[in-house]
Each structure stands twice: as C-alpha cells, then as structure tokens.
C-alpha cells in the first residue's frame, strides 16, 4: 500500500510516495522538525496523524527497554 506525503512551507510544496510506512514516517518527522506543514495519507486517502500515530512506529530504542 503506498503512502504519500505532502509538505508545504512558505510557497513551496514537496510530494513523496513510498511503499514503506516506516520510510514515510521518518521523512515526515524530519520535515516537520524542519518547520514544514506535513500531511501523510494512505492509499485510501485516509490522513495519518504525523505526531502521535507515526511516532508509535519508532518507540524507545532497544537499549532503553528493560529485559526481564
């Protein structure tokens, strides 16, 4: 399922399409941190929350998890 990013800043728009949600999420995080207004949509046209939903994919680094 392809995912699409549309990012806007000032008078500039960027578009990107990838099959991997993880790659799209990484791009969206970087662009948002650089001040771009980012919109991510799946193949069905559903918008994904750039903050909460995509941040769940990254979670804590493996070294930070306790092993019981």
Secondary structure, DSSP 8 states (H G I E B T S, - for coil): --EEEEEEETTEEEEEEES-HHHHHHHHHHHHHTT-EEEEE-TTS-EE-TTHHHHTTT-S-GGGS---
